[in-house]
Amino acid sequence: MNAFLWAVQGTLAAIFLVSALLKVVRAPDALPEALSGYSVRSVRLIALAEAAGAAGVVLPAATGIASALTPLAAAGLAVIMVLAMRLHLRRREYLSVAVNVPLFAAAACVAVIGFGVYAVQT
């Protein structure tokens, strides 16, 4: 179970870190159409939340310092995915929702399983 959990955590961290970096590095006019209608400040805030979630889903468990924060970070990433799905459904961007659903499932999986593994240890 631990190897599975670490694999999911690492995958989530990599995906959300790349997503955050792309939001920060790209010029505002080169951002995906899904982010149109949002200010640059809002997009950067989303990137900050994704980067914090990516770090939080791996670092506490890896260092053994406050490892109970790992499932909380995963729950935060799941919330980000719910909000993203809501936006994409409102805009009828169903292909984007198809990307958000497995990311939500993975984050929720880490939150639920991680709570049993990491929160019980402390």
Phi and psi restraints in degrees (range 20) as a CNS / XPLOR table:
assign (resid 1 and name C) (resid 2 and name N)
       (resid 2 and name CA) (resid 2 and name C) 1.0 -62.2 20.0 2
assign (resid 2 and name N) (resid 2 and name CA)
       (resid 2 and name C) (resid 3 and name N) 1.0 -41.0 20.0 2
assign (resid 2 and name C) (resid 3 and name N)
       (resid 3 and name CA) (resid 3 and name C) 1.0 -65.0 20.0 2
assign (resid 3 and name N) (resid 3 and name CA)
       (resid 3 and name C) (resid 4 and name N) 1.0 -40.4 20.0 2
assign (resid 3 and name C) (resid 4 and name N)
       (resid 4 and name CA) (resid 4 and name C) 1.0 -62.5 20.0 2
assign (resid 4 and name N) (resid 4 and name CA)
       (resid 4 and name C) (resid 5 and name N) 1.0 -46.2 20.0 2
assign (resid 4 and name C) (resid 5 and name N)
       (resid 5 and name CA) (resid 5 and name C) 1.0 -61.4 20.0 2
assign (resid 5 and name N) (resid 5 and name CA)
       (resid 5 and name C) (resid 6 and name N) 1.0 -43.6 20.0 2
assign (resid 5 and name C) (resid 6 and name N)
       (resid 6 and name CA) (resid 6 and name C) 1.0 -64.9 20.0 2
assign (resid 6 and name N) (resid 6 and name CA)
       (resid 6 and name C) (resid 7 and name N) 1.0 -37.5 20.0 2
assign (resid 6 and name C) (resid 7 and name N)
       (resid 7 and name CA) (resid 7 and name C) 1.0 -64.1 20.0 2
assign (resid 7 and name N) (resid 7 and name CA)
       (resid 7 and name C) (resid 8 and name N) 1.0 -43.3 20.0 2
assign (resid 7 and name C) (resid 8 and name N)
       (resid 8 and name CA) (resid 8 and name C) 1.0 -67.9 20.0 2
assign (resid 8 and name N) (resid 8 and name CA)
       (resid 8 and name C) (resid 9 and name N) 1.0 -42.7 20.0 2
assign (resid 8 and name C) (resid 9 and name N)
       (resid 9 and name CA) (resid 9 and name C) 1.0 -59.8 20.0 2
assign (resid 9 and name N) (resid 9 and name CA)
       (resid 9 and name C) (resid 10 and name N) 1.0 -46.7 20.0 2
assign (resid 9 and name C) (resid 10 and name N)
       (resid 10 and name CA) (resid 10 and name C) 1.0 -63.8 20.0 2
assign (resid 10 and name N) (resid 10 and name CA)
       (resid 10 and name C) (resid 11 and name N) 1.0 -40.9 20.0 2
assign (resid 10 and name C) (resid 11 and name N)
       (resid 11 and name CA) (resid 11 and name C) 1.0 -64.6 20.0 2
assign (resid 11 and name N) (resid 11 and name CA)
       (resid 11 and name C) (resid 12 and name N) 1.0 -45.5 20.0 2
assign (resid 11 and name C) (resid 12 and name N)
       (resid 12 and name CA) (resid 12 and name C) 1.0 -60.0 20.0 2
assign (resid 12 and name N) (resid 12 and name CA)
       (resid 12 and name C) (resid 13 and name N) 1.0 -45.8 20.0 2
assign (resid 12 and name C) (resid 13 and name N)
       (resid 13 and name CA) (resid 13 and name C) 1.0 -60.2 20.0 2
assign (resid 13 and name N) (resid 13 and name CA)
       (resid 13 and name C) (resid 14 and name N) 1.0 -44.8 20.0 2
assign (resid 13 and name C) (resid 14 and name N)
       (resid 14 and name CA) (resid 14 and name C) 1.0 -64.0 20.0 2
assign (resid 14 and name N) (resid 14 and name CA)
       (resid 14 and name C) (resid 15 and name N) 1.0 -45.7 20.0 2
assign (resid 14 and name C) (resid 15 and name N)
       (resid 15 and name CA) (resid 15 and name C) 1.0 -63.7 20.0 2
assign (resid 15 and name N) (resid 15 and name CA)
       (resid 15 and name C) (resid 16 and name N) 1.0 -46.9 20.0 2
assign (resid 15 and name C) (resid 16 and name N)
       (resid 16 and name CA) (resid 16 and name C) 1.0 -72.4 20.0 2
assign (resid 16 and name N) (resid 16 and name CA)
       (resid 16 and name C) (resid 17 and name N) 1.0 -31.8 20.0 2
assign (resid 16 and name C) (resid 17 and name N)
       (resid 17 and name CA) (resid 17 and name C) 1.0 -67.7 20.0 2
assign (resid 17 and name N) (resid 17 and name CA)
       (resid 17 and name C) (resid 18 and name N) 1.0 -43.3 20.0 2
assign (resid 17 and name C) (resid 18 and name N)
       (resid 18 and name CA) (resid 18 and name C) 1.0 -63.6 20.0 2
assign (resid 18 and name N) (resid 18 and name CA)
       (resid 18 and name C) (resid 19 and name N) 1.0 -42.8 20.0 2
assign (resid 18 and name C) (resid 19 and name N)
       (resid 19 and name CA) (resid 19 and name C) 1.0 -60.3 20.0 2
assign (resid 19 and name N) (resid 19 and name CA)
       (resid 19 and name C) (resid 20 and name N) 1.0 -44.0 20.0 2
assign (resid 19 and name C) (resid 20 and name N)
       (resid 20 and name CA) (resid 20 and name C) 1.0 -64.4 20.0 2
assign (resid 20 and name N) (resid 20 and name CA)
       (resid 20 and name C) (resid 21 and name N) 1.0 -44.5 20.0 2
assign (resid 20 and name C) (resid 21 and name N)
       (resid 21 and name CA) (resid 21 and name C) 1.0 -62.7 20.0 2
assign (resid 21 and name N) (resid 21 and name CA)
       (resid 21 and name C) (resid 22 and name N) 1.0 -40.2 20.0 2
assign (resid 21 and name C) (resid 22 and name N)
       (resid 22 and name CA) (resid 22 and name C) 1.0 -64.2 20.0 2
assign (resid 22 and name N) (resid 22 and name CA)
       (resid 22 and name C) (resid 23 and name N) 1.0 -35.9 20.0 2
assign (resid 22 and name C) (resid 23 and name N)
       (resid 23 and name CA) (resid 23 and name C) 1.0 -68.5 20.0 2
assign (resid 23 and name N) (resid 23 and name CA)
       (resid 23 and name C) (resid 24 and name N) 1.0 -31.6 20.0 2
assign (resid 23 and name C) (resid 24 and name N)
       (resid 24 and name CA) (resid 24 and name C) 1.0 -83.6 20.0 2
assign (resid 24 and name N) (resid 24 and name CA)
       (resid 24 and name C) (resid 25 and name N) 1.0 -39.9 20.0 2
assign (resid 24 and name C) (resid 25 and name N)
       (resid 25 and name CA) (resid 25 and name C) 1.0 -78.0 20.0 2
assign (resid 25 and name N) (resid 25 and name CA)
       (resid 25 and name C) (resid 26 and name N) 1.0 -37.6 20.0 2
assign (resid 25 and name C) (resid 26 and name N)
       (resid 26 and name CA) (resid 26 and name C) 1.0 -66.3 20.0 2
assign (resid 26 and name N) (resid 26 and name CA)
       (resid 26 and name C) (resid 27 and name N) 1.0 147.5 20.0 2
assign (resid 26 and name C) (resid 27 and name N)
       (resid 27 and name CA) (resid 27 and name C) 1.0 -67.0 20.0 2
assign (resid 27 and name N) (resid 27 and name CA)
       (resid 27 and name C) (resid 28 and name N) 1.0 148.8 20.0 2
assign (resid 27 and name C) (resid 28 and name N)
       (resid 28 and name CA) (resid 28 and name C) 1.0 -55.1 20.0 2
assign (resid 28 and name N) (resid 28 and name CA)
       (resid 28 and name C) (resid 29 and name N) 1.0 -34.1 20.0 2
assign (resid 28 and name C) (resid 29 and name N)
       (resid 29 and name CA) (resid 29 and name C) 1.0 -80.1 20.0 2
assign (resid 29 and name N) (resid 29 and name CA)
       (resid 29 and name C) (resid 30 and name N) 1.0 -9.1 20.0 2
assign (resid 29 and name C) (resid 30 and name N)
       (resid 30 and name CA) (resid 30 and name C) 1.0 -100.3 20.0 2
assign (resid 30 and name N) (resid 30 and name CA)
       (resid 30 and name C) (resid 31 and name N) 1.0 4.7 20.0 2
assign (resid 30 and name C) (resid 31 and name N)
       (resid 31 and name CA) (resid 31 and name C) 1.0 -70.6 20.0 2
assign (resid 31 and name N) (resid 31 and name CA)
       (resid 31 and name C) (resid 32 and name N) 1.0 155.1 20.0 2
assign (resid 31 and name C) (resid 32 and name N)
       (resid 32 and name CA) (resid 32 and name C) 1.0 -59.2 20.0 2
assign (resid 32 and name N) (resid 32 and name CA)
       (resid 32 and name C) (resid 33 and name N) 1.0 154.5 20.0 2
assign (resid 32 and name C) (resid 33 and name N)
       (resid 33 and name CA) (resid 33 and name C) 1.0 -61.5 20.0 2
assign (resid 33 and name N) (resid 33 and name CA)
       (resid 33 and name C) (resid 34 and name N) 1.0 -27.6 20.0 2
assign (resid 33 and name C) (resid 34 and name N)
       (resid 34 and name CA) (resid 34 and name C) 1.0 -61.0 20.0 2
assign (resid 34 and name N) (resid 34 and name CA)
       (resid 34 and name C) (resid 35 and name N) 1.0 -24.4 20.0 2
assign (resid 34 and name C) (resid 35 and name N)
       (resid 35 and name CA) (resid 35 and name C) 1.0 -97.1 20.0 2
assign (resid 35 and name N) (resid 35 and name CA)
       (resid 35 and name C) (resid 36 and name N) 1.0 5.1 20.0 2
assign (resid 35 and name C) (resid 36 and name N)
       (resid 36 and name CA) (resid 36 and name C) 1.0 -66.2 20.0 2
assign (resid 36 and name N) (resid 36 and name CA)
       (resid 36 and name C) (resid 37 and name N) 1.0 144.8 20.0 2
assign (resid 36 and name C) (resid 37 and name N)
       (resid 37 and name CA) (resid 37 and name C) 1.0 94.2 20.0 2
assign (resid 37 and name N) (resid 37 and name CA)
       (resid 37 and name C) (resid 38 and name N) 1.0 -8.9 20.0 2
assign (resid 37 and name C) (resid 38 and name N)
       (resid 38 and name CA) (resid 38 and name C) 1.0 -104.2 20.0 2
assign (resid 38 and name N) (resid 38 and name CA)
       (resid 38 and name C) (resid 39 and name N) 1.0 144.7 20.0 2
assign (resid 38 and name C) (resid 39 and name N)
       (resid 39 and name CA) (resid 39 and name C) 1.0 -72.0 20.0 2
assign (resid 39 and name N) (resid 39 and name CA)
       (resid 39 and name C) (resid 40 and name N) 1.0 161.2 20.0 2
assign (resid 39 and name C) (resid 40 and name N)
       (resid 40 and name CA) (resid 40 and name C) 1.0 -61.0 20.0 2
assign (resid 40 and name N) (resid 40 and name CA)
       (resid 40 and name C) (resid 41 and name N) 1.0 -37.9 20.0 2
assign (resid 40 and name C) (resid 41 and name N)
       (resid 41 and name CA) (resid 41 and name C) 1.0 -62.6 20.0 2
assign (resid 41 and name N) (resid 41 and name CA)
       (resid 41 and name C) (resid 42 and name N) 1.0 -41.2 20.0 2
assign (resid 41 and name C) (resid 42 and name N)
       (resid 42 and name CA) (resid 42 and name C) 1.0 -65.7 20.0 2
assign (resid 42 and name N) (resid 42 and name CA)
       (resid 42 and name C) (resid 43 and name N) 1.0 -41.0 20.0 2
assign (resid 42 and name C) (resid 43 and name N)
       (resid 43 and name CA) (resid 43 and name C) 1.0 -64.3 20.0 2
assign (resid 43 and name N) (resid 43 and name CA)
       (resid 43 and name C) (resid 44 and name N) 1.0 -40.2 20.0 2
assign (resid 43 and name C) (resid 44 and name N)
       (resid 44 and name CA) (resid 44 and name C) 1.0 -66.7 20.0 2
assign (resid 44 and name N) (resid 44 and name CA)
       (resid 44 and name C) (resid 45 and name N) 1.0 -35.2 20.0 2
assign (resid 44 and name C) (resid 45 and name N)
       (resid 45 and name CA) (resid 45 and name C) 1.0 -67.1 20.0 2
assign (resid 45 and name N) (resid 45 and name CA)
       (resid 45 and name C) (resid 46 and name N) 1.0 -39.8 20.0 2
assign (resid 45 and name C) (resid 46 and name N)
       (resid 46 and name CA) (resid 46 and name C) 1.0 -61.7 20.0 2
assign (resid 46 and name N) (resid 46 and name CA)
       (resid 46 and name C) (resid 47 and name N) 1.0 -42.4 20.0 2
assign (resid 46 and name C) (resid 47 and name N)
       (resid 47 and name CA) (resid 47 and name C) 1.0 -62.4 20.0 2
assign (resid 47 and name N) (resid 47 and name CA)
       (resid 47 and name C) (resid 48 and name N) 1.0 -40.5 20.0 2
assign (resid 47 and name C) (resid 48 and name N)
       (resid 48 and name CA) (resid 48 and name C) 1.0 -63.5 20.0 2
assign (resid 48 and name N) (resid 48 and name CA)
       (resid 48 and name C) (resid 49 and name N) 1.0 -42.8 20.0 2
assign (resid 48 and name C) (resid 49 and name N)
       (resid 49 and name CA) (resid 49 and name C) 1.0 -63.8 20.0 2
assign (resid 49 and name N) (resid 49 and name CA)
       (resid 49 and name C) (resid 50 and name N) 1.0 -40.4 20.0 2
assign (resid 49 and name C) (resid 50 and name N)
       (resid 50 and name CA) (resid 50 and name C) 1.0 -66.7 20.0 2
assign (resid 50 and name N) (resid 50 and name CA)
       (resid 50 and name C) (resid 51 and name N) 1.0 -41.8 20.0 2
assign (resid 50 and name C) (resid 51 and name N)
       (resid 51 and name CA) (resid 51 and name C) 1.0 -66.4 20.0 2
assign (resid 51 and name N) (resid 51 and name CA)
       (resid 51 and name C) (resid 52 and name N) 1.0 -41.0 20.0 2
assign (resid 51 and name C) (resid 52 and name N)
       (resid 52 and name CA) (resid 52 and name C) 1.0 -64.1 20.0 2
assign (resid 52 and name N) (resid 52 and name CA)
       (resid 52 and name C) (resid 53 and name N) 1.0 -40.8 20.0 2
assign (resid 52 and name C) (resid 53 and name N)
       (resid 53 and name CA) (resid 53 and name C) 1.0 -64.5 20.0 2
assign (resid 53 and name N) (resid 53 and name CA)
       (resid 53 and name C) (resid 54 and name N) 1.0 -40.1 20.0 2
assign (resid 53 and name C) (resid 54 and name N)
       (resid 54 and name CA) (resid 54 and name C) 1.0 -62.8 20.0 2
assign (resid 54 and name N) (resid 54 and name CA)
       (resid 54 and name C) (resid 55 and name N) 1.0 -42.9 20.0 2
assign (resid 54 and name C) (resid 55 and name N)
       (resid 55 and name CA) (resid 55 and name C) 1.0 -68.7 20.0 2
assign (resid 55 and name N) (resid 55 and name CA)
       (resid 55 and name C) (resid 56 and name N) 1.0 -42.1 20.0 2
assign (resid 55 and name C) (resid 56 and name N)
       (resid 56 and name CA) (resid 56 and name C) 1.0 -69.7 20.0 2
assign (resid 56 and name N) (resid 56 and name CA)
       (resid 56 and name C) (resid 57 and name N) 1.0 -22.8 20.0 2
assign (resid 56 and name C) (resid 57 and name N)
       (resid 57 and name CA) (resid 57 and name C) 1.0 -81.1 20.0 2
assign (resid 57 and name N) (resid 57 and name CA)
       (resid 57 and name C) (resid 58 and name N) 1.0 -14.1 20.0 2
assign (resid 57 and name C) (resid 58 and name N)
       (resid 58 and name CA) (resid 58 and name C) 1.0 -118.6 20.0 2
assign (resid 58 and name N) (resid 58 and name CA)
       (resid 58 and name C) (resid 59 and name N) 1.0 -49.6 20.0 2
assign (resid 58 and name C) (resid 59 and name N)
       (resid 59 and name CA) (resid 59 and name C) 1.0 -61.5 20.0 2
assign (resid 59 and name N) (resid 59 and name CA)
       (resid 59 and name C) (resid 60 and name N) 1.0 -46.3 20.0 2
assign (resid 59 and name C) (resid 60 and name N)
       (resid 60 and name CA) (resid 60 and name C) 1.0 -59.9 20.0 2
assign (resid 60 and name N) (resid 60 and name CA)
       (resid 60 and name C) (resid 61 and name N) 1.0 -41.9 20.0 2
assign (resid 60 and name C) (resid 61 and name N)
       (resid 61 and name CA) (resid 61 and name C) 1.0 -69.7 20.0 2
assign (resid 61 and name N) (resid 61 and name CA)
       (resid 61 and name C) (resid 62 and name N) 1.0 -36.7 20.0 2
assign (resid 61 and name C) (resid 62 and name N)
       (resid 62 and name CA) (resid 62 and name C) 1.0 -70.3 20.0 2
assign (resid 62 and name N) (resid 62 and name CA)
       (resid 62 and name C) (resid 63 and name N) 1.0 -37.4 20.0 2
assign (resid 62 and name C) (resid 63 and name N)
       (resid 63 and name CA) (resid 63 and name C) 1.0 -87.4 20.0 2
assign (resid 63 and name N) (resid 63 and name CA)
       (resid 63 and name C) (resid 64 and name N) 1.0 -19.8 20.0 2
assign (resid 63 and name C) (resid 64 and name N)
       (resid 64 and name CA) (resid 64 and name C) 1.0 79.0 20.0 2
assign (resid 64 and name N) (resid 64 and name CA)
       (resid 64 and name C) (resid 65 and name N) 1.0 5.7 20.0 2
assign (resid 64 and name C) (resid 65 and name N)
       (resid 65 and name CA) (resid 65 and name C) 1.0 -98.7 20.0 2
assign (resid 65 and name N) (resid 65 and name CA)
       (resid 65 and name C) (resid 66 and name N) 1.0 117.2 20.0 2
assign (resid 65 and name C) (resid 66 and name N)
       (resid 66 and name CA) (resid 66 and name C) 1.0 53.9 20.0 2
assign (resid 66 and name N) (resid 66 and name CA)
       (resid 66 and name C) (resid 67 and name N) 1.0 48.3 20.0 2
assign (resid 66 and name C) (resid 67 and name N)
       (resid 67 and name CA) (resid 67 and name C) 1.0 -62.9 20.0 2
assign (resid 67 and name N) (resid 67 and name CA)
       (resid 67 and name C) (resid 68 and name N) 1.0 -15.8 20.0 2
assign (resid 67 and name C) (resid 68 and name N)
       (resid 68 and name CA) (resid 68 and name C) 1.0 -67.0 20.0 2
assign (resid 68 and name N) (resid 68 and name CA)
       (resid 68 and name C) (resid 69 and name N) 1.0 -14.6 20.0 2
assign (resid 68 and name C) (resid 69 and name N)
       (resid 69 and name CA) (resid 69 and name C) 1.0 -74.6 20.0 2
assign (resid 69 and name N) (resid 69 and name CA)
       (resid 69 and name C) (resid 70 and name N) 1.0 -20.0 20.0 2
assign (resid 69 and name C) (resid 70 and name N)
       (resid 70 and name CA) (resid 70 and name C) 1.0 -59.6 20.0 2
assign (resid 70 and name N) (resid 70 and name CA)
       (resid 70 and name C) (resid 71 and name N) 1.0 -50.2 20.0 2
assign (resid 70 and name C) (resid 71 and name N)
       (resid 71 and name CA) (resid 71 and name C) 1.0 -66.0 20.0 2
assign (resid 71 and name N) (resid 71 and name CA)
       (resid 71 and name C) (resid 72 and name N) 1.0 -28.7 20.0 2
assign (resid 71 and name C) (resid 72 and name N)
       (resid 72 and name CA) (resid 72 and name C) 1.0 -68.2 20.0 2
assign (resid 72 and name N) (resid 72 and name CA)
       (resid 72 and name C) (resid 73 and name N) 1.0 -39.9 20.0 2
assign (resid 72 and name C) (resid 73 and name N)
       (resid 73 and name CA) (resid 73 and name C) 1.0 -64.4 20.0 2
assign (resid 73 and name N) (resid 73 and name CA)
       (resid 73 and name C) (resid 74 and name N) 1.0 -40.4 20.0 2
assign (resid 73 and name C) (resid 74 and name N)
       (resid 74 and name CA) (resid 74 and name C) 1.0 -63.9 20.0 2
assign (resid 74 and name N) (resid 74 and name CA)
       (resid 74 and name C) (resid 75 and name N) 1.0 -39.1 20.0 2
assign (resid 74 and name C) (resid 75 and name N)
       (resid 75 and name CA) (resid 75 and name C) 1.0 -63.8 20.0 2
assign (resid 75 and name N) (resid 75 and name CA)
       (resid 75 and name C) (resid 76 and name N) 1.0 -37.6 20.0 2
assign (resid 75 and name C) (resid 76 and name N)
       (resid 76 and name CA) (resid 76 and name C) 1.0 -62.9 20.0 2
assign (resid 76 and name N) (resid 76 and name CA)
       (resid 76 and name C) (resid 77 and name N) 1.0 -41.5 20.0 2
assign (resid 76 and name C) (resid 77 and name N)
       (resid 77 and name CA) (resid 77 and name C) 1.0 -65.4 20.0 2
assign (resid 77 and name N) (resid 77 and name CA)
       (resid 77 and name C) (resid 78 and name N) 1.0 -36.2 20.0 2
assign (resid 77 and name C) (resid 78 and name N)
       (resid 78 and name CA) (resid 78 and name C) 1.0 -64.0 20.0 2
assign (resid 78 and name N) (resid 78 and name CA)
       (resid 78 and name C) (resid 79 and name N) 1.0 -39.8 20.0 2
assign (resid 78 and name C) (resid 79 and name N)
       (resid 79 and name CA) (resid 79 and name C) 1.0 -63.7 20.0 2
assign (resid 79 and name N) (resid 79 and name CA)
       (resid 79 and name C) (resid 80 and name N) 1.0 -41.6 20.0 2
assign (resid 79 and name C) (resid 80 and name N)
       (resid 80 and name CA) (resid 80 and name C) 1.0 -59.0 20.0 2
assign (resid 80 and name N) (resid 80 and name CA)
       (resid 80 and name C) (resid 81 and name N) 1.0 -40.8 20.0 2
assign (resid 80 and name C) (resid 81 and name N)
       (resid 81 and name CA) (resid 81 and name C) 1.0 -68.4 20.0 2
assign (resid 81 and name N) (resid 81 and name CA)
       (resid 81 and name C) (resid 82 and name N) 1.0 -36.4 20.0 2
assign (resid 81 and name C) (resid 82 and name N)
       (resid 82 and name CA) (resid 82 and name C) 1.0 -63.0 20.0 2
assign (resid 82 and name N) (resid 82 and name CA)
       (resid 82 and name C) (resid 83 and name N) 1.0 -43.9 20.0 2
assign (resid 82 and name C) (resid 83 and name N)
       (resid 83 and name CA) (resid 83 and name C) 1.0 -64.9 20.0 2
assign (resid 83 and name N) (resid 83 and name CA)
       (resid 83 and name C) (resid 84 and name N) 1.0 -38.8 20.0 2
assign (resid 83 and name C) (resid 84 and name N)
       (resid 84 and name CA) (resid 84 and name C) 1.0 -65.7 20.0 2
assign (resid 84 and name N) (resid 84 and name CA)
       (resid 84 and name C) (resid 85 and name N) 1.0 -41.4 20.0 2
assign (resid 84 and name C) (resid 85 and name N)
       (resid 85 and name CA) (resid 85 and name C) 1.0 -62.9 20.0 2
assign (resid 85 and name N) (resid 85 and name CA)
       (resid 85 and name C) (resid 86 and name N) 1.0 -40.9 20.0 2
assign (resid 85 and name C) (resid 86 and name N)
       (resid 86 and name CA) (resid 86 and name C) 1.0 -59.9 20.0 2
assign (resid 86 and name N) (resid 86 and name CA)
       (resid 86 and name C) (resid 87 and name N) 1.0 -44.5 20.0 2
assign (resid 86 and name C) (resid 87 and name N)
       (resid 87 and name CA) (resid 87 and name C) 1.0 -61.6 20.0 2
assign (resid 87 and name N) (resid 87 and name CA)
       (resid 87 and name C) (resid 88 and name N) 1.0 -47.9 20.0 2
assign (resid 87 and name C) (resid 88 and name N)
       (resid 88 and name CA) (resid 88 and name C) 1.0 -67.1 20.0 2
assign (resid 88 and name N) (resid 88 and name CA)
       (resid 88 and name C) (resid 89 and name N) 1.0 -36.6 20.0 2
assign (resid 88 and name C) (resid 89 and name N)
       (resid 89 and name CA) (resid 89 and name C) 1.0 -66.1 20.0 2
assign (resid 89 and name N) (resid 89 and name CA)
       (resid 89 and name C) (resid 90 and name N) 1.0 -40.0 20.0 2
assign (resid 89 and name C) (resid 90 and name N)
       (resid 90 and name CA) (resid 90 and name C) 1.0 -62.8 20.0 2
assign (resid 90 and name N) (resid 90 and name CA)
       (resid 90 and name C) (resid 91 and name N) 1.0 -34.7 20.0 2
assign (resid 90 and name C) (resid 91 and name N)
       (resid 91 and name CA) (resid 91 and name C) 1.0 -90.7 20.0 2
assign (resid 91 and name N) (resid 91 and name CA)
       (resid 91 and name C) (resid 92 and name N) 1.0 1.8 20.0 2
assign (resid 91 and name C) (resid 92 and name N)
       (resid 92 and name CA) (resid 92 and name C) 1.0 59.9 20.0 2
assign (resid 92 and name N) (resid 92 and name CA)
       (resid 92 and name C) (resid 93 and name N) 1.0 39.5 20.0 2
assign (resid 92 and name C) (resid 93 and name N)
       (resid 93 and name CA) (resid 93 and name C) 1.0 -100.9 20.0 2
assign (resid 93 and name N) (resid 93 and name CA)
       (resid 93 and name C) (resid 94 and name N) 1.0 76.3 20.0 2
assign (resid 93 and name C) (resid 94 and name N)
       (resid 94 and name CA) (resid 94 and name C) 1.0 -69.8 20.0 2
assign (resid 94 and name N) (resid 94 and name CA)
       (resid 94 and name C) (resid 95 and name N) 1.0 -28.1 20.0 2
assign (resid 94 and name C) (resid 95 and name N)
       (resid 95 and name CA) (resid 95 and name C) 1.0 -66.3 20.0 2
assign (resid 95 and name N) (resid 95 and name CA)
       (resid 95 and name C) (resid 96 and name N) 1.0 -37.5 20.0 2
assign (resid 95 and name C) (resid 96 and name N)
       (resid 96 and name CA) (resid 96 and name C) 1.0 -67.1 20.0 2
assign (resid 96 and name N) (resid 96 and name CA)
       (resid 96 and name C) (resid 97 and name N) 1.0 -35.9 20.0 2
assign (resid 96 and name C) (resid 97 and name N)
       (resid 97 and name CA) (resid 97 and name C) 1.0 -64.0 20.0 2
assign (resid 97 and name N) (resid 97 and name CA)
       (resid 97 and name C) (resid 98 and name N) 1.0 -36.6 20.0 2
assign (resid 97 and name C) (resid 98 and name N)
       (resid 98 and name CA) (resid 98 and name C) 1.0 -64.0 20.0 2
assign (resid 98 and name N) (resid 98 and name CA)
       (resid 98 and name C) (resid 99 and name N) 1.0 -24.5 20.0 2
assign (resid 98 and name C) (resid 99 and name N)
       (resid 99 and name CA) (resid 99 and name C) 1.0 -82.1 20.0 2
assign (resid 99 and name N) (resid 99 and name CA)
       (resid 99 and name C) (resid 100 and name N) 1.0 -38.5 20.0 2
assign (resid 99 and name C) (resid 100 and name N)
       (resid 100 and name CA) (resid 100 and name C) 1.0 -68.9 20.0 2
assign (resid 100 and name N) (resid 100 and name CA)
       (resid 100 and name C) (resid 101 and name N) 1.0 -33.6 20.0 2
assign (resid 100 and name C) (resid 101 and name N)
       (resid 101 and name CA) (resid 101 and name C) 1.0 -61.6 20.0 2
assign (resid 101 and name N) (resid 101 and name CA)
       (resid 101 and name C) (resid 102 and name N) 1.0 -49.9 20.0 2
assign (resid 101 and name C) (resid 102 and name N)
       (resid 102 and name CA) (resid 102 and name C) 1.0 -67.0 20.0 2
assign (resid 102 and name N) (resid 102 and name CA)
       (resid 102 and name C) (resid 103 and name N) 1.0 -31.2 20.0 2
assign (resid 102 and name C) (resid 103 and name N)
       (resid 103 and name CA) (resid 103 and name C) 1.0 -67.8 20.0 2
assign (resid 103 and name N) (resid 103 and name CA)
       (resid 103 and name C) (resid 104 and name N) 1.0 -39.9 20.0 2
assign (resid 103 and name C) (resid 104 and name N)
       (resid 104 and name CA) (resid 104 and name C) 1.0 -61.3 20.0 2
assign (resid 104 and name N) (resid 104 and name CA)
       (resid 104 and name C) (resid 105 and name N) 1.0 -46.0 20.0 2
assign (resid 104 and name C) (resid 105 and name N)
       (resid 105 and name CA) (resid 105 and name C) 1.0 -61.3 20.0 2
assign (resid 105 and name N) (resid 105 and name CA)
       (resid 105 and name C) (resid 106 and name N) 1.0 -42.1 20.0 2
assign (resid 105 and name C) (resid 106 and name N)
       (resid 106 and name CA) (resid 106 and name C) 1.0 -65.4 20.0 2
assign (resid 106 and name N) (resid 106 and name CA)
       (resid 106 and name C) (resid 107 and name N) 1.0 -43.8 20.0 2
assign (resid 106 and name C) (resid 107 and name N)
       (resid 107 and name CA) (resid 107 and name C) 1.0 -65.0 20.0 2
assign (resid 107 and name N) (resid 107 and name CA)
       (resid 107 and name C) (resid 108 and name N) 1.0 -41.7 20.0 2
assign (resid 107 and name C) (resid 108 and name N)
       (resid 108 and name CA) (resid 108 and name C) 1.0 -64.8 20.0 2
assign (resid 108 and name N) (resid 108 and name CA)
       (resid 108 and name C) (resid 109 and name N) 1.0 -37.0 20.0 2
assign (resid 108 and name C) (resid 109 and name N)
       (resid 109 and name CA) (resid 109 and name C) 1.0 -62.5 20.0 2
assign (resid 109 and name N) (resid 109 and name CA)
       (resid 109 and name C) (resid 110 and name N) 1.0 -45.8 20.0 2
assign (resid 109 and name C) (resid 110 and name N)
       (resid 110 and name CA) (resid 110 and name C) 1.0 -65.4 20.0 2
assign (resid 110 and name N) (resid 110 and name CA)
       (resid 110 and name C) (resid 111 and name N) 1.0 -38.0 20.0 2
assign (resid 110 and name C) (resid 111 and name N)
       (resid 111 and name CA) (resid 111 and name C) 1.0 -63.8 20.0 2
assign (resid 111 and name N) (resid 111 and name CA)
       (resid 111 and name C) (resid 112 and name N) 1.0 -46.5 20.0 2
assign (resid 111 and name C) (resid 112 and name N)
       (resid 112 and name CA) (resid 112 and name C) 1.0 -73.2 20.0 2
assign (resid 112 and name N) (resid 112 and name CA)
       (resid 112 and name C) (resid 113 and name N) 1.0 -51.9 20.0 2
assign (resid 112 and name C) (resid 113 and name N)
       (resid 113 and name CA) (resid 113 and name C) 1.0 -68.3 20.0 2
assign (resid 113 and name N) (resid 113 and name CA)
       (resid 113 and name C) (resid 114 and name N) 1.0 -40.6 20.0 2
assign (resid 113 and name C) (resid 114 and name N)
       (resid 114 and name CA) (resid 114 and name C) 1.0 -62.3 20.0 2
assign (resid 114 and name N) (resid 114 and name CA)
       (resid 114 and name C) (resid 115 and name N) 1.0 -33.6 20.0 2
assign (resid 114 and name C) (resid 115 and name N)
       (resid 115 and name CA) (resid 115 and name C) 1.0 -61.1 20.0 2
assign (resid 115 and name N) (resid 115 and name CA)
       (resid 115 and name C) (resid 116 and name N) 1.0 -42.1 20.0 2
assign (resid 115 and name C) (resid 116 and name N)
       (resid 116 and name CA) (resid 116 and name C) 1.0 -69.0 20.0 2
assign (resid 116 and name N) (resid 116 and name CA)
       (resid 116 and name C) (resid 117 and name N) 1.0 -31.2 20.0 2
assign (resid 116 and name C) (resid 117 and name N)
       (resid 117 and name CA) (resid 117 and name C) 1.0 -87.3 20.0 2
assign (resid 117 and name N) (resid 117 and name CA)
       (resid 117 and name C) (resid 118 and name N) 1.0 -51.2 20.0 2
assign (resid 117 and name C) (resid 118 and name N)
       (resid 118 and name CA) (resid 118 and name C) 1.0 -89.1 20.0 2
assign (resid 118 and name N) (resid 118 and name CA)
       (resid 118 and name C) (resid 119 and name N) 1.0 -39.9 20.0 2
assign (resid 118 and name C) (resid 119 and name N)
       (resid 119 and name CA) (resid 119 and name C) 1.0 -70.7 20.0 2
assign (resid 119 and name N) (resid 119 and name CA)
       (resid 119 and name C) (resid 120 and name N) 1.0 -29.3 20.0 2
assign (resid 119 and name C) (resid 120 and name N)
       (resid 120 and name CA) (resid 120 and name C) 1.0 -74.4 20.0 2
assign (resid 120 and name N) (resid 120 and name CA)
       (resid 120 and name C) (resid 121 and name N) 1.0 -27.4 20.0 2
assign (resid 120 and name C) (resid 121 and name N)
       (resid 121 and name CA) (resid 121 and name C) 1.0 -68.6 20.0 2
assign (resid 121 and name N) (resid 121 and name CA)
       (resid 121 and name C) (resid 122 and name N) 1.0 -31.5 20.0 2
